[in-house]
Amino acid sequence: MTALTQAYADRIARAPATAVPPEVAEVAVLGFTDAIGVMLAGAGEDAVRALARWAEEQGGAAQSRCVALTRRCPAAQAALINATAAHGLDYDDFAFSNHPSAVLVPTILAAADAHPAPIPGSTLVRAYAIGYEIWCDAFTREADLYYDKGWHPTAVLGTLGAAAACCVVWGLDADRSRDALALAASNAGGIFENFGTMAKPYHGGRAAAVGVTAAAMARHGLRASATAIEGARGMLRAFSPQGRVDLQRPAPEPGHWQIARRRLNIKKYPVVGAAQRCIDAMLALRRAGTPDPADVERIVAHVSERHAAVMPYHLPQDALQAKFSLEYAVVGTLVHGAMGFDQLQDDCVLAPQVQALMARVQTVTTDAYEPDWRDAAPFDQVHLHLRDGTVRSTPPVRRATGHADTPLAPDEIRAKFLGCTRHAGLDDALARALHDDLQRLPTLDDARHLRFTAVQEGALP
């Protein structure tokens, strides 16, 4: 059995002396840019406002900035609210079937704000990279799908990534970092049944808050098991759907970076990642000549079993449910010709034509998977059966636009960022300056000066 808890802690403790390759720093900058954009866009969501009211009631030390409050709040509260905002629209990036940036970036920002001394941007980049690595290594040891047992992996393993990142920012030693990881393991959890509700983005927020809290408690001397992650009754065995977690594989060697290979998948559309390929497919079909929706008899969508499982809402009744609906992804794109903020509104979802067409969607699943993407089918495709007996088929889509293998260009990343800040009501000049600062993150003298809180600039009510 590999001593993972200690190995992860050792990697955290070595952080100040760890060289971050340019290709790793590039991914971290992308993660910060995307997460802060969607965090600002999600600041006005009902879930975020509810947590902000709760935070106001709790009070506490004025440590860290929060996108939904005009005052600073305790670091764990800021991480909770900001990460919920980042995950609130389901527009945040994903990698290895988790949502790393929506958890790591708010955690790191909250920890940096709470630090008494200047924090160079290079430390934030290093914290992101090491948090990603530990989270990814723990997740990829599992042979089965956490969703099969009802677990949301971001809510389970994101706690480890957040704790690791916070420890790096605060410069904790190996013993304190080991305790922080162990404490985070004891606070992991989040259930799939809450998808399509305000609790789903809260999963990301809670993972971030757990990470900050665990690191702070460890820093103050709260001890925990040295084998909390890999032990016989440890985290990975406890959450494993069938007990097939690999605890024999050695811990990654120093200098080994999964992040450089896996990178990030940036969403072009503000819905669950499992729906991105079908939206691309439908948009391609529209570009080739849009069939009249009134002529559509039925729609057949081909996706993987695992992607179908994370889209359980077959006839969604609001925008939250629609984000996790293959039916809405296909029909909404067919009817509206787009899938963005404007289409993720309750009135669009409830439109009679949309509701009628969603009832005609048939999902066909396959258990064949991509060799290096165990959740996805070899490709997704949609077939429209028309009333005259003809069939219009989309092209098969293997990689969605924005996938790490088919990345968005820098100007497209910038356009998404500015689209998010405009959705938040943020001044364009301020948003452009923030975007440019983020591109220079590795060289900033003190990243605590990043102006990421729209509410402090008077943009939000």
C-alpha positions as MATLAB code, in Angstrom:
seq = 'MTALTQAYADRIARAPATAVPPEVAEVAVLGFTDAIGVMLAGAGEDAVRALARWAEEQGGAAQSRCVALTRRCPAAQAALINATAAHGLDYDDFAFSNHPSAVLVPTILAAADAHPAPIPGSTLVRAYAIGYEIWCDAFTREADLYYDKGWHPTAVLGTLGAAAACCVVWGLDADRSRDALALAASNAGGIFENFGTMAKPYHGGRAAAVGVTAAAMARHGLRASATAIEGARGMLRAFSPQGRVDLQRPAPEPGHWQIARRRLNIKKYPVVGAAQRCIDAMLALRRAGTPDPADVERIVAHVSERHAAVMPYHLPQDALQAKFSLEYAVVGTLVHGAMGFDQLQDDCVLAPQVQALMARVQTVTTDAYEPDWRDAAPFDQVHLHLRDGTVRSTPPVRRATGHADTPLAPDEIRAKFLGCTRHAGLDDALARALHDDLQRLPTLDDARHLRFTAVQEGALP';
ca = [
       0.000    0.000    0.000;
       1.353    3.416   -0.989;
       1.608    6.001    1.790;
      -0.383    8.569   -0.144;
      -1.239   10.979    2.674;
       2.437   11.435    3.504;
       3.526   11.525   -0.139;
       1.013   14.255   -0.935;
       2.076   16.207    2.160;
       5.720   15.933    1.152;
       4.910   17.323   -2.284;
       3.122   20.278   -0.690;
       6.052   20.956    1.641;
       8.457   20.952   -1.315;
       6.354   23.568   -3.125;
       8.632   26.587   -2.521;
      11.495   24.749   -4.197;
       9.375   23.272   -6.987;
       9.966   24.617  -10.474;
       6.728   25.006  -12.403;
       7.292   24.367  -16.127;
       5.877   26.976  -18.535;
       3.303   24.517  -19.900;
       2.003   23.943  -16.363;
       1.881   27.661  -15.578;
      -0.042   28.186  -18.814;
      -2.783   25.800  -17.665;
      -2.952   27.484  -14.251;
      -3.360   30.909  -15.866;
      -6.142   29.505  -18.053;
      -7.828   28.036  -14.969;
      -7.662   31.338  -13.087;
      -8.987   33.255  -16.086;
     -11.922   30.942  -16.712;
     -12.819   30.497  -13.040;
     -12.784   34.195  -12.198;
     -14.905   34.969  -15.250;
     -17.588   32.415  -14.407;
     -17.328   33.316  -10.700;
     -18.259   36.911  -11.517;
     -21.037   35.763  -13.842;
     -22.449   33.483  -11.139;
     -22.291   36.030   -8.320;
     -25.953   36.934   -8.669;
     -27.294   33.368   -8.668;
     -29.888   32.507   -6.044;
     -27.627   29.942   -4.379;
     -24.874   32.535   -3.981;
     -27.233   35.161   -2.612;
     -28.593   32.652   -0.108;
     -25.088   31.840    1.123;
     -24.244   35.545    1.286;
     -27.242   36.132    3.560;
     -26.105   33.230    5.710;
     -22.572   34.665    5.881;
     -23.897   38.068    6.928;
     -25.753   36.373    9.756;
     -22.614   34.507   10.845;
     -20.295   37.502   10.924;
     -16.621   36.854   11.606;
     -13.156   38.158   10.825;
     -12.693   40.480    7.834;
     -10.123   38.378    5.967;
     -11.019   37.650    2.347;
     -12.942   39.254   -0.500;
     -16.237   37.814   -1.668;
     -18.064   38.467   -4.937;
     -21.441   38.653   -3.212;
     -20.603   40.860   -0.214;
     -19.440   44.446    0.132;
     -17.243   43.507    3.105;
     -14.511   40.978    3.685;
     -15.459   37.820    5.501;
     -13.662   34.815    7.041;
     -11.504   33.000    4.496;
     -13.545   29.790    4.567;
     -16.772   31.736    3.980;
     -15.223   33.608    1.049;
     -14.020   30.319   -0.466;
     -17.487   28.815    0.022;
     -19.363   31.681   -1.623;
     -16.886   32.360   -4.427;
     -16.593   28.680   -5.372;
     -20.387   28.334   -5.359;
     -20.521   31.330   -7.699;
     -17.835   29.796   -9.936;
     -19.824   26.561  -10.201;
     -23.239   28.244  -10.093;
     -23.831   28.439  -13.830;
     -22.116   25.125  -14.643;
     -20.002   27.134  -17.049;
     -16.706   26.335  -15.328;
     -13.989   24.148  -16.774;
     -13.583   20.432  -16.131;
     -10.804   17.859  -16.264;
     -10.502   14.187  -15.260;
     -14.320   14.228  -14.691;
     -14.021   16.896  -11.984;
     -14.257   20.699  -11.792;
     -10.793   21.750  -10.624;
     -10.696   25.505  -11.231;
     -14.060   26.346   -9.648;
     -12.754   24.872   -6.383;
      -9.027   25.648   -6.522;
      -9.129   29.272   -7.661;
     -11.563   30.587   -4.991;
      -9.664   28.592   -2.358;
      -6.345   30.119   -3.400;
      -7.744   33.656   -3.605;
      -9.308   33.373   -0.150;
      -6.102   31.956    1.336;
      -3.989   34.679   -0.287;
      -6.270   37.446    1.010;
      -6.030   36.003    4.518;
      -2.215   35.900    4.414;
      -0.495   38.788    6.223;
       2.403   39.147    3.782;
       2.572   39.719    0.020;
       1.823   36.632   -2.067;
       3.529   36.560   -5.465;
       1.530   35.322   -8.410;
       3.994   32.486   -8.846;
       2.838   31.067   -5.491;
      -0.777   31.096   -6.688;
       0.247   29.285   -9.855;
       2.198   26.698   -7.834;
      -0.720   26.197   -5.428;
      -3.086   25.601   -8.337;
      -0.743   23.113  -10.015;
      -0.087   21.083   -6.859;
      -3.747   21.104   -5.850;
      -4.643   19.822   -9.325;
      -1.961   17.097   -9.168;
      -3.009   15.698   -5.792;
      -6.695   15.797   -6.682;
      -6.083   14.143  -10.069;
      -3.841   11.410   -8.651;
      -6.384   10.489   -5.979;
      -9.281   10.433   -8.455;
      -7.572    8.408  -11.164;
      -6.822    5.582   -8.752;
     -10.517    4.667   -8.784;
     -11.503    2.074  -11.399;
     -15.228    2.712  -11.143;
     -17.526    5.715  -11.404;
     -18.217    7.642   -8.201;
     -21.594    8.582   -9.668;
     -22.566    4.882   -9.579;
     -22.758    5.139   -5.795;
     -24.353    8.570   -5.816;
     -21.170   10.529   -5.052;
     -20.273   13.770   -6.786;
     -16.478   13.432   -7.233;
     -15.832   17.190   -7.170;
     -17.443   17.350   -3.740;
     -15.507   14.312   -2.513;
     -11.976   14.732   -3.873;
     -12.068   18.479   -4.373;
     -11.576   18.751   -0.630;
      -8.075   17.269   -1.017;
      -7.156   19.578   -3.878;
      -8.400   22.618   -1.981;
      -6.574   21.676    1.214;
      -3.357   21.094   -0.723;
      -3.628   24.426   -2.527;
      -4.311   26.309    0.694;
      -1.345   24.658    2.393;
       0.911   25.793   -0.451;
      -0.292   29.400   -0.187;
       0.276   29.427    3.565;
       3.594   27.577    3.360;
       2.686   24.750    5.740;
       5.276   22.069    6.445;
       4.809   18.369    5.712;
       3.352   17.483    9.136;
       0.769   20.259    9.091;
      -0.056   19.547    5.443;
      -0.569   15.858    6.195;
      -2.997   16.784    8.963;
      -4.814   19.214    6.668;
      -5.303   16.521    4.016;
      -6.519   14.058    6.629;
      -8.986   16.574    8.049;
     -10.223   17.369    4.543;
     -10.765   13.639    3.972;
     -13.039   13.519    7.007;
     -15.163   16.327    5.583;
     -15.600   15.002    2.040;
     -18.964   14.253    0.464;
     -21.730   15.425   -1.847;
     -24.538   13.454   -3.452;
     -25.547   13.201   -7.089;
     -29.239   13.415   -6.149;
     -28.768   17.166   -5.633;
     -27.841   17.837   -9.281;
     -30.240   20.314  -10.851;
     -30.718   22.184   -7.566;
     -28.883   24.980   -5.771;
     -27.041   22.328   -3.773;
     -25.023   21.259   -6.815;
     -22.915   24.448   -7.047;
     -22.755   24.421   -3.250;
     -20.815   21.155   -3.596;
     -17.961   23.105   -5.162;
     -18.262   25.799   -2.535;
     -18.204   23.324    0.286;
     -15.102   21.580   -1.089;
     -13.300   24.930   -1.168;
     -14.432   25.845    2.343;
     -13.396   22.434    3.676;
      -9.929   22.908    2.194;
      -9.426   26.301    3.830;
     -10.860   25.150    7.149;
      -8.773   21.974    7.216;
      -5.557   23.876    6.485;
      -6.359   26.507    9.114;
      -7.170   23.920   11.778;
      -4.021   21.946   11.002;
      -1.985   25.142   11.209;
      -3.385   25.675   14.705;
      -2.476   22.148   15.808;
      -5.479   19.891   15.110;
      -3.999   16.458   14.416;
      -5.386   13.615   12.274;
      -4.461   10.179   10.900;
      -1.259    9.851    8.903;
      -3.025    7.347    6.615;
      -6.434    9.027    6.319;
      -6.472    8.834    2.532;
      -5.117    5.329    1.826;
      -5.766    3.458    5.070;
      -7.878    0.307    5.420;
     -10.751    2.513    6.584;
      -9.524    5.617    4.823;
     -11.101    8.013    2.390;
     -10.443    6.250   -0.901;
     -11.645    2.844    0.264;
     -14.683    4.342    1.987;
     -15.898    6.173   -1.110;
     -14.902    3.515   -3.658;
     -18.035    2.231   -5.457;
     -16.813   -1.398   -5.652;
     -13.664   -1.370   -3.553;
     -11.394   -1.506   -6.601;
      -9.351    1.601   -5.855;
      -5.655    1.242   -6.728;
      -3.575    1.852   -3.613;
      -0.507    0.015   -4.896;
       0.498    2.466   -7.604;
       3.419    4.562   -6.385;
       2.899    8.205   -5.641;
       3.913   10.453   -8.545;
       7.566   11.318   -8.794;
       8.660   14.932   -8.251;
       8.538   16.734  -11.562;
       5.716   14.538  -12.895;
       2.826   16.780  -13.971;
      -0.526   15.273  -14.986;
      -1.789   18.805  -15.549;
       0.554   19.248  -18.508;
      -1.060   16.272  -20.279;
      -4.688   16.509  -19.184;
      -4.915   20.308  -19.121;
      -8.436   21.816  -18.905;
     -11.607   21.498  -20.927;
     -13.122   24.966  -21.243;
     -16.873   25.014  -21.704;
     -18.244   26.990  -24.585;
     -21.806   26.558  -23.299;
     -23.103   27.049  -19.710;
     -24.396   23.501  -19.226;
     -23.026   20.218  -17.932;
     -19.907   18.999  -19.730;
     -21.689   15.841  -20.897;
     -23.944   17.949  -23.155;
     -21.239   19.996  -24.879;
     -20.667   17.614  -27.809;
     -24.349   17.351  -28.719;
     -24.685   21.140  -28.719;
     -21.733   21.385  -31.104;
     -23.386   18.735  -33.259;
     -26.721   20.574  -33.395;
     -25.042   23.869  -34.233;
     -23.207   22.171  -37.102;
     -26.523   20.840  -38.384;
     -28.052   24.314  -38.235;
     -25.143   25.754  -40.191;
     -25.844   23.188  -42.895;
     -29.494   24.307  -43.080;
     -31.926   24.353  -40.189;
     -34.911   22.017  -40.416;
     -38.154   23.580  -39.280;
     -38.741   22.327  -35.705;
     -42.413   21.875  -36.639;
     -41.344   19.206  -39.138;
     -39.509   17.105  -36.539;
     -41.272   13.860  -35.651;
     -38.648   12.553  -33.225;
     -35.033   13.063  -32.214;
     -32.519   10.331  -31.416;
     -29.394   11.321  -29.501;
     -26.433    8.941  -29.140;
     -24.236    9.402  -26.039;
     -22.412    7.243  -23.499;
     -24.161    5.564  -20.584;
     -22.107    7.596  -18.151;
     -22.874   10.917  -19.783;
     -26.560   10.050  -19.906;
     -26.439    9.328  -16.172;
     -25.379   12.887  -15.326;
     -28.237   14.342  -17.402;
     -31.243   12.938  -15.507;
     -33.801   15.645  -16.349;
     -35.726   14.469  -19.389;
     -38.421   17.161  -19.261;
     -36.818   19.996  -17.255;
     -39.095   22.582  -15.695;
     -36.575   25.325  -14.992;
     -33.152   26.515  -16.067;
     -31.343   24.704  -13.253;
     -32.723   21.362  -14.381;
     -32.122   22.262  -18.027;
     -28.377   22.464  -17.391;
     -28.492   18.709  -16.725;
     -30.804   17.724  -19.563;
     -29.666   16.193  -22.838;
     -33.163   16.865  -24.165;
     -32.871   20.587  -23.565;
     -29.334   20.755  -24.909;
     -30.533   19.278  -28.205;
     -33.953   20.907  -28.492;
     -32.966   24.290  -27.088;
     -30.139   24.519  -29.605;
     -32.425   23.435  -32.441;
     -35.111   25.982  -31.582;
     -32.994   28.927  -30.432;
     -29.882   28.412  -32.531;
     -27.644   28.972  -29.523;
     -27.029   27.765  -25.970;
     -25.881   30.597  -23.746;
     -27.054   32.781  -20.893;
     -30.115   33.953  -22.844;
     -31.269   30.383  -23.535;
     -30.790   29.254  -19.928;
     -33.876   31.082  -18.725;
     -37.023   29.504  -17.301;
     -39.253   30.962  -20.018;
     -37.077   29.444  -22.754;
     -37.171   26.041  -21.071;
     -40.930   26.172  -20.544;
     -41.825   27.375  -24.056;
     -44.573   25.030  -25.373;
     -42.678   24.163  -28.561;
     -39.567   23.277  -26.558;
     -41.476   21.161  -24.052;
     -43.279   19.299  -26.848;
     -40.056   18.561  -28.739;
     -38.204   17.417  -25.610;
     -40.880   14.770  -25.121;
     -39.920   13.378  -28.553;
     -36.244   12.880  -27.754;
     -34.964    9.324  -27.463;
     -31.556    8.722  -25.904;
     -29.498    5.792  -27.167;
     -26.513    4.925  -24.991;
     -23.353    2.927  -25.512;
     -20.934    1.340  -23.086;
     -18.057    1.911  -25.530;
     -15.728    4.602  -24.273;
     -12.855    6.769  -25.384;
      -9.552    5.123  -24.363;
      -8.414    8.255  -22.520;
     -11.816    9.633  -21.508;
     -13.594    6.908  -19.629;
     -16.910    8.752  -19.351;
     -17.382    9.665  -23.019;
     -18.511    7.611  -25.996;
     -16.187    7.461  -29.022;
     -18.420   10.221  -30.436;
     -21.834   11.825  -29.898;
     -24.364   12.250  -32.694;
     -27.991   13.356  -33.114;
     -30.509   12.226  -35.746;
     -33.645   14.238  -36.550;
     -36.468   12.147  -38.019;
     -38.771   14.410  -40.018;
     -42.465   13.956  -40.730;
     -41.820   13.322  -44.418;
     -39.752   10.250  -43.544;
     -36.320   11.778  -44.121;
     -33.578   11.840  -41.516;
     -31.212   14.736  -40.897;
     -28.078   13.667  -39.025;
     -25.497   15.815  -37.326;
     -21.828   15.097  -37.873;
     -20.332   12.816  -35.226;
     -18.511   14.921  -32.614;
     -15.548   13.384  -30.802;
     -14.189   16.498  -29.093;
     -16.335   19.453  -28.089;
     -15.132   22.931  -28.886;
     -13.008   23.960  -25.917;
     -11.802   20.470  -25.072;
      -8.107   20.310  -24.223;
      -7.517   18.602  -27.586;
      -9.553   21.226  -29.492;
      -8.878   24.320  -27.382;
     -10.427   27.730  -27.700;
      -8.087   30.338  -29.145;
      -6.869   33.122  -26.820;
      -9.321   35.604  -28.336;
     -12.162   33.125  -27.716;
     -11.078   32.713  -24.085;
     -11.045   36.481  -23.750;
     -14.476   36.719  -25.383;
     -15.898   34.198  -22.913;
     -14.340   36.109  -20.015;
     -15.814   39.418  -21.179;
     -19.170   37.755  -21.836;
     -19.160   36.596  -18.228;
     -18.198   39.994  -16.828;
     -20.869   41.708  -18.907;
     -23.395   39.216  -17.571;
     -22.241   40.340  -14.117;
     -22.688   44.017  -15.048;
     -18.979   44.742  -14.689;
     -17.448   47.731  -16.442;
     -15.668   46.651  -19.639;
     -12.514   48.640  -18.959;
     -12.163   47.088  -15.505;
     -12.844   43.633  -16.930;
     -10.231   44.013  -19.648;
      -7.667   45.181  -17.098;
      -8.447   42.190  -14.877;
      -8.128   39.812  -17.825;
      -4.756   41.289  -18.745;
      -3.518   41.071  -15.140;
      -4.493   37.396  -15.049;
      -2.394   36.689  -18.130;
       0.574   38.087  -16.167;
      -0.236   36.124  -13.023;
       3.091   34.226  -12.776;
       5.026   37.500  -12.671;
       2.824   39.579  -10.321;
       4.626   40.779   -7.184;
       1.525   40.529   -4.994;
      -1.485   38.698   -6.371;
      -3.620   39.971   -3.495;
      -4.108   43.129   -5.568;
      -6.058   41.328   -8.303;
      -9.317   43.266   -8.627;
     -11.645   40.280   -9.000;
     -14.584   41.396   -6.870;
     -17.132   43.136   -9.059;
     -19.233   44.146   -6.064;
     -16.372   46.222   -4.622;
     -16.339   48.167   -7.875;
     -20.052   48.965   -7.580;
     -21.144   46.650  -10.373;
     -23.531   44.450   -8.438;
     -26.509   45.456   -6.283;
];
